[in-house]
Amino acid sequence: MTAAQPAPAADARALAEALRAQARAEGFAAMGVCRPDAVPEAAERLRAFLAAGRHGEMAWMAERAAWRGSAAALWPEARSVVMLAEPYQPDPAPWAPLTRPELGVVSCYARGKDYHDLVKKRLKRLGRWLIERAGGQIKVFVDTAPVMEKPLAAAAGLGWQGKHTNLVSRELGSWFFLGAIFTTLELPADAPAPQSCGSCRRCLDVCPTAAFPAPFQLDARRCISYLTIELKGPIPRPMRPLLGNRIYGCDDCLAVCPWNKFAGAAAEIGYLHRPELTRPRLAELAALDDGAFREVFSGSPVKRIGRGRFVRNVLVAIGNSGDRALADSARALLGDADPLVRGAAVWALGRLVGARALAELGPPPDERDPQVLDEWRAACAPACGLGQG
């Protein structure tokens, strides 16, 4: 590819407008441009977030903090960052499945095809168009690289970061994915969007786990999306009852935002909700072995967490259901090959049948995993007069 050459301002503006039109032709709903160094405060905010330990087990955030904190450091040759928004399908009745304890709730963005693949293909096509039109070099990113997409998108004028830290747009609400094209071309930067949350705090108050220590701050360790997706081990016991029947992610802070009355419709049919993920039954999900899990979630972002973590989440929802008819689903997993699943099954069964019945059942005689045994002791403690330490 050829190196970028400075272009007259009028030519650069014309190129940006042509790129914006092409982006819409590709299916993106909005586009904005900013400089790689447009968010100088991002690095310090990230350092504070990491220093407080609010990233939990997401060690990759700390390992690449220098790149994540500065788009200019990630690729010094870049002169412009093109941020793009692509709407996905929200739930028309987001609170309805939360009142059906026999069902599991999957976050709306994960009920269709994997957005990583769909957005990246679109970005690559748009990037190729830009190279053919004006030369230069590009790199495209969709959520998997050390890029702080939300602050960059805010700097590019696509919206503002709400009090829940997600991006909010006057035209699109919050139900959209972000993609980035870094380019060596000089494109005119767009003006940032004004912060428009006002005194509203619905997103903070609705959070089931109180994951927002203050407006515009998130403690990932308390976020249901982190607990059900990023956390690899057992979900902390005090947090489990707060998850309800949410088994992959959480939409509460998005769904309650009043700006979503302007949410755009998804143009990509791949984001349409698959029926089996709209109102899935917990008993059927708990029965999935590894092969069935891979088949059901083929092409879905859910597949990324693996069967063990997913069934762990399902068992937490079963334990929260209060439905004794689901006890057999938990009991069937006490002998699962994965200790993460066995431990969650112990907790779920104890919640449904009670500590005394679980204590009488007793742990399998060959159980050696310390985490599973700890689950047994904690679940049986009320019936046995033991501490839960």
CORPE-V618671 format. One record per helix or strand of 3 or more residues. SS is the DSSP state (hx for helix, st for strand). FROM is the first residue (numbers start at 1). TO is the last residue. Records with the same first field share a line. If there is no record, write none. Layout:
# CORPE-V618671
SS->FROM-TO + FROM-TO
This chain:
# CORPE-V618671
hx->9-26 + 42-51 + 59-63 + 65-68 + 71-74 + 96-99 + 108-110 + 115-134 + 149-155 + 202-206 + 220-222 + 224-230 + 237-243 + 252-255 + 258-262 + 269-271 + 275-278 + 282-286 + 290-296 + 301-321 + 324-331 + 339-353 + 355-361 + 370-384
st->30-34 + 80-87 + 138-141 + 167-169 + 176-183 + 246-248
